[in-house]
Amino acid sequence: MSSVLIAYHSFTGKTKSLAEAAAEGARSVGAAVELSPVGEVSVEAVAAADVLIIATPQTFGTPAGATKELLERLWIAKDELPAGKGFASIVCHASEPAGTSGLFAQLPEYFGFTAVAGPLLVAADEVESGQAKAGELGVAAASWRKSA
């Protein structure tokens, strides 16, 4: 059974609902899932998971500050993170997501992770339909280890 850690930050609950949908998708195929706010995620938890999914709102054209704080904690401890870990991301955005999408597309390379999928971009006014896509991402993340 694969283990999936979903770290999320949410201001209004929209990004959290996308993270929950990803968790539901991963659980539906038997994965052990930990769903945690980014501020509560430890380097040890990331190291232990087979796959890390980060879900964040986009604010001012970049990931939310709390999400960036998690990324900085991971960067400082990157030597403690196993290479090849699966990685995926969900970005809930109200404006053009190119900057945030570009960052999340590059993150696997920065950390030595393997992209399970490209960043899932969900417009803030399309969260309901985005939940289905987030669920599919959760299934892909949970199944990644089996097919890798």
Secondary structure, DSSP 4 states (H G I P E B T S, - for coil): --EEEEEE--SSSHHHHHHHHHHHHHHHTT-EEEEEEGGG--HHHHHH-SEEEEEEEEETTEE-HHHHHHHHHHHHTGGGSPTT-EEEEEEEESS--HHHHHHHHHHHHHHT-EESSPPEEEEGGGHHHHHHHHHHHHHHHHHHHHH-
